[in-house]
Amino acid sequence: MAKTPTDKQNPATKLVTAGRRPEWTGAVVNPPVWRASTHLYPDMAAHKDGPRRNEDGRFFYGRRGGPTQWALADALTEIEPGAAGTMLYPSGVAALAGTLLTVLRPGDVLLMTDNAYDPTRVMGMNLLKDFGVETRFFDPLDVAAFEAMICERSRAVLLEAPGSLTMEVQDVPALTTIARSRGMISVIDNTWASPLGFPALERGVDISVMSLTKHVGGHSDVMMGSASAGTELYARLRRTAQALGQVVSPDDAALVLRGLRTMGVRLKQETSSALEIASWLQSRPEVAGVLCPMLPGSPGHEIWQRDFLGGCGLFSFVLKGGDADGRARFIDALQLFGIGYSFGGFESLVVPVDPAPLRAATPWPSAGMNPADRFGVRLSIGLEDPADLIADLDQAFAEMGKP
């Protein structure tokens, strides 16, 4: 019986079938872990031909990977509509660095959304500056202002939708259309939604980057990143990654492949629980606002509903008034939420949100917010029962209110 081509399969099916080529899996379900630095050639003719065939599926040397890494890259490409290939990196930050170093040169200007992940901002202000690249920040919600900022040296734009702390949802199709018309390459950190929730290349983005540490790995036990793109940009990403010696271990690739298979069902559960908890938080007198674009009435919901196919368990909320000590009491009182920076794992996490020092083009609190309501909290909802998480949040609010 012939197999259905992956381009005809629905996303949930692709998560199961992608990357499982018979030549890489053999008679087993999962690709074996191929640990190898040295690949042996059968004869001198093969040795001579080796360097000429720089592509996944052809042995050369361990830095170019083996079947375990190739299977993961192949699977990620299959779930990213429009991608010709995917490069793997040791972390999400490494993927962003590898991507930006691919598309930028000394003298170029990078336009970066003002709600970008803090390590990405630091990269723009330090690493890229050292390479002669200037980073300018723009209001993620002001398309006209973005277009006005473009100059003759602007070569790329970095997007993040929603922003990982304050959850603004950019009009990605509008921004990428402008960028492409001006000869710029668009890059998005698509970790929040993944291709399942936001098919970035289909929405006009040129390179889609993910921290595989988060939803794809899903078990808080591995770090990895990826960048997927069309034919020409994928070839450039590959050249830069190889020049920098970027490689991931086959053991880590196997862990991420394992997580990929269940990512769809985990995202559905986390999204459902997050919506239930976000709706409950809206009713709390201690909460000034919930920053969850999946929630009707929340900022950015209209664009999210138009452009996104799904969500995840990550969102923020803002305390009404209060102070840092009260927020600390609230977070310390939580029993089911670990205090940690990641998201997308099976466990729930919490961190304080203080965006003001991180902003260059937009203020925090943002327009329309009460300046006194500036203490934020970010929740990553895991796979626990939402009723238990709500009970935990409820008792933490009680502790916050104690003198």
N, C-alpha and C positions, 0 to 999 in steps of 0.2 A: 504494500500500500504506500503510495507516494506521500511524502510529507507536504503539508501546506507551507508555501513560501512565507518567510517571516513578515514580508511586507503586506501580506494578506491577513495577518493575525492581529487580534486585539491586544492591547498593552498587557493585560493580565496573563495572556498566553505567552507573549514574548518573554516575560520575566522568567517563565519556566523553561522555554526552549532555547532562548538566545545563548550563543556562545558554546553550544554543546555539539560541535562538529565531531563526527565519528573519528576523524584522524587525531583528535585531541583527547577524546574521552575513552576510545576503545570500547570495551564491553561493559564499562561501569557507568553509573549515572553522572557522577561529577568528574571533571578533568582531574587527573592525579596531580599531586604536587611534584613538579619537576624541579629539583634543586640542582642547578648546574651553572658553574661559571664557564667551563670549557665545553665547547661543542666539537666533536671529532668529525673530520671529513673522511669519506671512504677512499678518496684518491686525490691526486694533484689537480685533476681537472675540476673536481668539485671545489677544492680549495681556491683555485683561481677564479671560479665563478662566484664564490661566496660574497665578496664585497660588492659585486655588481647588483645583487638582489636584496636591496634594503627594504624589506617588507615583513610584516608579521606572517608567520607560517614558514619562514625560511631560517634555519639555524645559521648563526654566524659566531656570536660570542654572547656570554651571559648578559651583557649590558643591553642587548637588544631583546631580551626576554626569551621565554620558552613557551610551551603550550599552556601553562597555567595562566601566565600574564596575557598571552594572546587571546585566550578564551574570555577573560574578563573584558579586555578592550573591545573584542568583537561583540560581546553582549551589550555593552554600554552604547556602542555605535548603533546596534539594532533597535534599541529603545529610544534613540534620539532621531526623530524624523528629519531627514535632510542631511544627516552626517555621512561623510565618507570615511571617517576614521576617528579614533580616540587615542589620546596619549595619556599614560598613567604617570603619576608623580607621588613622592613620598608623603605629601600632605596637601590639603586644600590651598594653603598659602603658597606652597611650592608650585602648584598648578597655576595660580594667579601670577606668580613671578615669572614662570616659564612662558606664559602667554604674553604678558606685557613686554618682556624682553624680546619676544619674537616680532611683535608688530611695531615697536617703537625704536627710534634711533636718536642719537644726540641732536639736540636742537628742536625736537618734536614737542608738541603740547598734547598732554592727556587731559581730557575732560572727565572728571570723576563725580558721580552723584554724591551729594553731601550727606546721605544717610548710609554710606558704605561701611562695611565691617572695619573695625579699628585697625587690625593688622594691614588691611589693604590701604587705608589712609597713610599709615606709617611708611608703607612701601613707596607710595607716591611722593612723600615728603623727604624721604631719606635715600633709599636704594636707587630709585629712578633719578632723583636729583643728582646723585653721584655719577650717574651715566649721562648727565646733560639733558635730561628730560624734565620739562616743567609740568607740574600738575596743577590744574585749576578746578575748583569745586563749583558745582551748579545746584540750584534748587531742583530737587527731583520732581517737583510738581509743576514747574514753570517751563513749558515747552518753548515758548517764545524767547524766554531769557536764555535757554540753552542754545537756540539757534543764533542769537545775537552774540554769544561768546565765541563762536567758531571763528578762527582766524586762519591765515594761510599756512600756519605751522601746525594746526590741529590735525592729528593723525588717527586718534582713537578715542573712544568713549567707553567708560566702564560703568555699567548699570548694576543695580541690585534691587530686585522687586519681589516681595516687599523688603524694605530695609530691615536688617537683622535685629535692631533694637526698637526703633520707633515705627516700623511697619508701614511706611508710606509706600503706596503702589504707583509706580511710574506708568505713563502711557508708552510702553515699550515700542509698539508698532510705529507710533508717531515719531519718537526719538530716533529710531533706527532708520526710518525713511529719510529723515533730514540728514543723518550722519552719512548714509550711503550717497545721497545726492551731492554731498560736499567731499566725497572721496575718503571718508573716515571709516575705520574698522570698528565695529561694535562688539563689545565683550560683556557678558553678563555673568555674575555670580548667581547661579540658578540652584543653589543648595536648598533653599527653603521649599520650593515646589517640586524640584526634580523634573525630568522630561514628562513624567506621568501627569503632573499638574500644570506644567507650562512648557509646551514644546517650543523652546526658544528659537531654534533655527527657522521653524515655520512661521514664527512671529517677526522675522526680519533680522534676528541677531546673527552675527557672523561666527562667533565662537562662544560656546556655552561651557562654563566652568562649574564643577561641583566639588565640594568637600565630601568625598566618599566615606569619610569618618562618620558622617551623620546618618542620614536615612538609609543609604545603601548598605553600609556595614551593619548598622542597626543594633549592635550588641556592646558598644562601648569598649571594644577590645582591639581596635586596629585603627591606624591612621593612613589616609591615602587621599589623593585628589585626582581629578581628570579634566581634560579639555577636549571637547568634540567640535568638529568643524567640517566644512565642505572640502573638496579635493585640494584646491590650491593652498588654503590656509592650513589644512592638516599636514601637508608636506612640509610647510614652513615650521609648524610646531614640532614635527618629528626631528627636523634638522637641528633646531635649537636644543631640544631636550637631549639629544644624543651628544651634542657638542658640550653640554653641561654635565654629562655623565649621569643624567637622571634615570633611575631604575627603581622598581619596587620589588620586594622579595616575593617569591612564589608562594610562601606560606601566607603572607598577608593577602595576596591576590586570591588565594583559596578562601580565606575568611570573608572577603568582600563578596566573592561569588556566592557564598552560602547566604549572606545577608540579602543579596539581590533577589533571590528566589522568593522571599517572603515580604519584600518591601511593599508591594501593593496592598496586602491585607493589613500590614502594620500601619501604613499611612491612613487607610480608611478608618481604622479604629481610633488612632490618635486624633484624626480630624473630627470625628464624631464626638469624642470625649472633650476635645478643646472647645468645640462649639457649645456644648452643654455647660462647661465651666465658665466660659466667657459670658454666656447669657446670664448665669447666676451672679457673676461679678457685677454686671450692669445694675443689678438691683441693690447692691450693697451701699449703705450710706458712707462707708469709708473710701469709696472709689469715685474719683472725678471723671474717669473715662476709660474705656476699654479699647485698646489698639489691636484690633483683630479684623483684617479686611474680609474674612469669610463671614463675619457677623453682619446681618442687615442693620443698616444705620451707622455702622462704624466707618471711619474715614477710609476712603479708597474702595469701598465695597462695590461700587458701580463698575469700576475698571476691572476689579478682580472677577466679577461675575461675567463681564464681557470676554476677557482674554484667557482666563484660567479654567482648567479642567478639574482641578482638585486643590487640596491644601495640605496642611500638616498640623502638628500639635504645638507649634511655636507662636506665641503672641505675648503682648505686654499689656499692662494696665498702669494707670496713674493714680496715686493716692490723693485724696482730697486734703489739701493743706498738710499738716503734720511736719515732721522733721526727720532727719537721718536716723536719729536714735529710735524713733518709733518704728521706722521701716526695718531697722536692724532687729528690734524685738519681734516684729512680725516674721521675718525670715528665720530667725533663730528658733522660733516656736514651731515651725513646720517639721513634721516628723516623716512624711512620705516624700518630700521634695529634698533631694540633695543639693547643696550649694556648689554649682559647677558651671563652667562656661559652655559646654557643648549642648547639642540637642539632637533629636532624632533617634536616640537609643530607646531601649525598652523601659527605662526608668524615668521618672519625672524629676526635673531639675528646676532651680530657681537662681536668679542673680539680680542684684540691684541694677537699675538703669539710670545713668546720669549722663545724658547726651551733650549737655551744654558745652563742656570743654572740647568736644569732638567736632563741633560745627564751625564751618567757615563761611558758608553762604546763606544759611538759614538759622534762625534763633531757636532756642529751646528754653521755656515752653514755646510751642509754635503759635502762630496766629489763631486767635479765637479761644485759646486756653487761658485760664486764670494763672497769672504769674506765680501765685502761691502754690499752685498744684504742679510741682516740678519733680517730685520724687516718684520714680517709676520702678516697676518690678516686672521682670520677664520670666514667663513660665514656659517650660518645655514639657508638654503633657505626654506621658508614656502610656504603658499598657495596663496600669492599675485600673481598678473599677472607679469610674468618675464619681460615684457617690462617696467613696472613701476619700478621694482627693478633695471633694467639696467640704466634707466634714473636717478634714485637716486644715483647710484654708479658714473655715469658720472659727475653729478654736484659736488659730493664729491671730485672727482679727481681734478676738477677745483679749489675748495677751498683749497685743499692740496698744489697746486702749487702757491698759493698767498704768497707773502713775509710776 
